[in-house]
């Protein structure tokens, strides 16, 4: 692998890793705020549905 190829791979891997970290932060925030609020207010079905959608979006980031 040439030096340029290694640099491109490193940049691509770094972008993927950063995107994954950002998605994880957003998902954790969703859990801390929205899921907690949904549980506290007793709307479990809607909470599960919203959480499932958030996880699906997070999974599609990879």
PyMOL commands that set and color helices and strands:
alter all, ss='L'
color gray80, all
select helices_A, chain A and resi 3-40+44-60
alter helices_A, ss='H'
color red, helices_A
deselect
rebuild
show_as cartoon
